[in-house]
Each structure stands twice: as C-alpha cells, then as structure tokens.
Amino acid sequence: MQKLTPKTYVLVHGLFHGGWCWKRVAEALRADGHQVFTPTQTGLGERFHLFSADIGISLFVEDLVNVIEYEELNDIILVGHSFGGMAITGVADLMPERIRHIVYLDAIVPLNGQSVFSQLPESVVNERMQAADDFDGGMSFPPFRPEAFAVTDPEDIKWLARRLTPHPVKTYTEPLFLNNPPAHNLNRTYIRCTNPLYAPMETTAEWVKQQSGWVYVELAAGHSAPITAPAELADILGHIG
C-alpha cells in the first residue's frame, strides 16, 4: 500500500462529547504518520468542571483558534462532527489561511447569523428547551442516550454513557456571525453517514449536494462513525487533501 503524505488534523467533537470520542480515529491516523489534535470544548468532557451557562458558540470558536495558535499549526485539515460544524465554520472565518481543507462529518453548515436553533424545526427547539428547563433550569441539555447516535455495541454504549456530559444551551442560541460564505471557499468535503441516516442532518446534507465546490462522500455507518466505524472514517480522512 502506498504510504500517505503526513498531514495535520484537528478533529472537533459534537454535542455532549469531548476530544476523547476521536481516540480510535486518531490512533489510526497517527499510525499512518499524521499529526492529530483532538481538543475538547470548554465545559465538556474532561473540561466539564469549567461548565458555565455563559458558554456560547463564540467561546467554542475561541477554544479552537487558541489550539491552532498555541500549537502553531498550519496547512490543517479541520474536521467537525455534527454540532462541531458550527465551531469549525467560525474558525474558518477567522483564520482561513491556516486551513488546507475543511471537513463536515454529518455536521451542521451554518450560514451567517444563524444559531443552531435557527436551523431546527420549532417543535425540536421547544422539546430541547423543555428538557433543559427540567434538567437544570435551562442552562444545559441533558445527554442523550448513546443509542440515539446509532451506537449499538453494548461495550460502546457503556463507554459513551460514562463520558457524555451536559451541553451548554447558549451554544445553541447564540448566532454565529461570518464575514465570508460557508466554508469560505476553502477546499471542503461533506461526509454523510448513511447507515442509518441521522435525520437532523438531512436538510444540511441535501443543501450541500446542491452546492458547487463541495466534495460529497457517503459513509455506510451511523452518526457516531468516530466510534462505530473508525477505520473506515480514518481511511476517508487520510485521503483528503
């Protein structure tokens, strides 16, 4: 097998998760000689002790910008999973010159001025806000069960259940303001997880398919592909860029 040219990846997690969810993908990419960073956003995962109701999407963007700055990263393949599409879009807006390729893994692709909630049906917004109100007075969303992300292996379900943490509501209500179009005319790929399809990403995936300038790839795995199909996902990422 031809050895791939070493690249630099920044892998960004989604709702309720942390950088830990990329462990298997990161190991596969590093085994091929790539440099991989898996930051955890403030207030989640091992940084849950920093949780605050004031944490919004702008802080999540700042988290990632600081990783890139302090690790002195350039020519990055920036990957966002699910909700992580919000933060990577904000990073691309602020430092497009540092990014080689931007990848949305079954992820949100926000337009200028949109919040997560502005992209969801009113019924879903109301349901999630009610869950947050019942959980802790509206500061955070209680974690979904792992099965909601199409995780079926009993050991993986236990692993996720121990690690998923509440997610700050403000990251869903705060709009993301951009100076450039989505993905900022960077090289960009959308990976759609298709087995099974994750309904919340259906509208975004169909929108991407109608746009020019995108590479659209399908992966026969569920929404939690970093956990359930790490080898297949690492292979796709390894050939990007």
C-alpha positions in Angstrom: 0.0 0.0 0.0 1.3 3.5 -0.9 2.2 5.5 2.2 0.2 8.7 2.6 1.9 12.1 2.8 1.9 13.1 6.5 -0.8 15.8 7.2 -2.1 17.7 10.3 -5.6 17.1 11.5 -7.7 19.0 14.1 -10.8 16.8 14.9 -13.7 18.6 16.6 -16.3 16.7 18.5 -20.1 17.2 18.6 -22.9 17.5 21.2 -22.3 16.0 24.7 -18.9 14.6 23.6 -15.3 15.6 24.1 -12.0 15.0 22.3 -12.0 11.5 23.7 -14.5 10.4 21.1 -11.9 10.6 18.4 -9.5 8.2 20.1 -9.8 5.3 17.6 -9.7 7.6 14.6 -6.7 9.5 15.9 -4.8 6.3 16.6 -5.4 5.1 13.0 -4.3 8.4 11.5 -1.2 8.6 13.7 -0.3 5.1 12.7 -0.1 6.4 9.2 2.3 9.1 10.3 -0.2 12.0 10.6 -0.2 14.7 13.3 -3.6 14.7 15.1 -5.2 17.1 17.6 -8.5 16.4 19.4 -9.4 19.4 21.5 -12.3 19.3 24.0 -14.5 22.4 24.1 -14.8 24.3 27.3 -17.4 22.8 29.7 -17.5 19.3 28.2 -15.6 16.0 28.6 -12.6 16.4 30.9 -13.2 20.1 30.9 -16.7 19.7 32.4 -15.5 21.3 35.7 -15.4 24.6 33.7 -19.1 24.4 32.8 -20.9 27.7 32.8 -24.3 28.9 31.5 -22.3 31.7 29.8 -20.5 29.3 27.4 -21.6 30.1 23.9 -20.5 29.3 20.3 -18.1 32.2 20.3 -16.2 30.6 23.2 -16.1 27.3 21.3 -14.6 29.0 18.3 -12.0 30.7 20.6 -11.1 27.4 22.1 -10.1 26.0 18.6 -8.4 29.2 17.5 -6.2 29.1 20.6 -5.3 25.4 19.9 -4.2 26.3 16.4 -2.3 29.4 17.5 -0.5 27.9 20.5 0.3 24.6 18.7 1.5 26.8 15.8 -0.5 24.7 13.3 -0.7 25.4 9.6 -2.0 23.6 6.5 -4.7 22.0 8.7 -7.4 19.5 7.8 -10.1 20.8 10.1 -12.9 18.3 10.8 -16.1 18.9 12.6 -18.6 16.2 13.6 -22.3 17.0 13.9 -22.7 20.1 16.1 -18.9 20.6 15.6 -19.7 22.1 12.2 -20.7 25.3 14.0 -17.3 25.9 15.6 -15.2 24.9 12.6 -17.1 27.3 10.4 -16.3 30.1 12.9 -12.6 29.1 12.9 -12.5 29.1 9.1 -14.0 32.6 9.1 -11.2 33.9 11.4 -8.1 32.1 10.0 -8.8 30.6 6.6 -5.1 30.9 5.7 -4.3 28.2 8.3 -6.7 25.6 6.8 -5.9 23.2 4.0 -9.2 21.5 3.9 -12.4 21.7 5.9 -14.5 18.6 6.5 -18.0 18.4 7.8 -18.8 14.9 9.2 -22.6 14.5 9.3 -22.4 18.1 10.5 -24.2 21.5 10.6 -23.1 24.0 8.0 -24.3 27.4 9.3 -24.9 30.5 7.3 -24.1 34.0 8.5 -26.1 35.0 11.5 -27.6 31.5 12.2 -27.6 29.8 15.5 -28.1 26.0 15.8 -31.7 26.6 16.9 -32.5 28.8 13.9 -31.7 25.7 11.7 -34.0 23.3 13.6 -37.8 22.9 13.5 -39.7 24.8 16.2 -41.0 21.6 17.6 -37.5 20.3 18.2 -36.4 23.6 19.7 -39.3 23.5 22.1 -38.6 19.9 23.1 -34.9 20.5 23.8 -35.6 23.7 25.7 -38.2 21.9 27.9 -35.6 19.2 28.5 -33.1 21.8 29.6 -35.6 23.6 31.8 -36.4 20.3 33.5 -32.8 19.3 33.9 -31.1 22.3 35.4 -33.3 25.4 34.9 -32.4 25.9 31.2 -28.6 26.1 31.5 -27.7 22.8 29.7 -29.2 19.9 27.7 -29.1 16.6 29.5 -27.1 14.0 27.5 -29.0 11.7 25.0 -28.7 8.0 25.5 -25.8 6.6 23.3 -28.4 4.6 21.2 -29.7 8.0 19.9 -26.4 8.3 18.0 -26.8 4.8 16.4 -24.4 3.1 18.8 -25.4 -0.5 19.2 -22.4 -2.4 20.7 -23.0 -2.9 24.4 -19.5 -2.0 25.4 -19.5 1.1 23.3 -22.9 2.1 24.9 -21.4 1.7 28.4 -18.3 3.7 27.3 -20.3 6.6 26.0 -22.8 6.6 28.9 -19.9 7.1 31.3 -18.5 10.0 29.3 -21.3 12.1 27.8 -21.7 15.3 29.6 -24.5 18.0 29.6 -24.1 20.6 26.9 -24.4 24.4 27.3 -27.7 25.8 25.9 -26.1 29.1 24.9 -24.1 27.3 22.2 -27.4 26.6 20.5 -29.0 30.0 20.9 -26.0 32.3 20.2 -25.8 33.2 16.4 -22.5 32.8 14.5 -21.6 35.9 12.5 -19.4 35.4 9.5 -17.5 37.7 7.1 -17.3 35.0 4.4 -19.7 32.4 2.9 -19.9 28.9 4.4 -16.5 27.2 4.3 -15.1 30.4 3.0 -14.2 29.0 -0.5 -11.8 26.6 1.1 -11.4 23.0 -0.2 -14.3 21.4 1.5 -15.8 18.0 1.9 -19.1 16.8 3.4 -19.2 13.2 4.7 -22.8 11.9 5.2 -23.3 8.9 7.5 -25.9 6.8 5.8 -26.4 3.5 7.8 -28.7 4.6 9.4 -29.3 8.1 8.3 -29.3 10.7 11.1 -32.5 12.7 10.5 -31.3 16.1 12.0 -28.6 16.4 9.3 -30.9 15.6 6.3 -31.6 19.2 5.4 -28.0 20.2 5.6 -26.8 17.2 3.5 -29.3 17.9 0.8 -28.3 21.6 0.7 -24.6 20.6 0.3 -25.4 18.3 -2.6 -26.9 21.2 -4.5 -23.9 23.5 -4.0 -20.9 23.8 -6.2 -17.3 23.4 -4.9 -18.1 20.7 -2.4 -16.9 17.1 -2.4 -19.7 14.9 -1.1 -18.9 11.5 0.3 -21.2 8.8 1.9 -20.0 6.5 4.7 -22.1 3.4 5.4 -22.1 3.9 9.2 -24.3 5.6 11.8 -23.9 9.1 13.1 -21.3 8.1 15.7 -18.9 7.0 13.0 -15.8 8.1 15.0 -16.8 5.3 17.5 -18.5 2.7 15.3 -16.5 2.9 12.1 -13.1 4.5 13.0 -11.0 2.6 10.4 -13.3 3.4 7.6 -13.5 7.1 8.6 -9.8 7.3 9.1 -9.3 5.9 5.6 -11.6 8.6 4.1 -9.8 11.4 6.1 -6.4 10.1 5.3 -7.1 10.5 1.6 -8.4 14.1 1.9 -6.3 17.0 0.9 
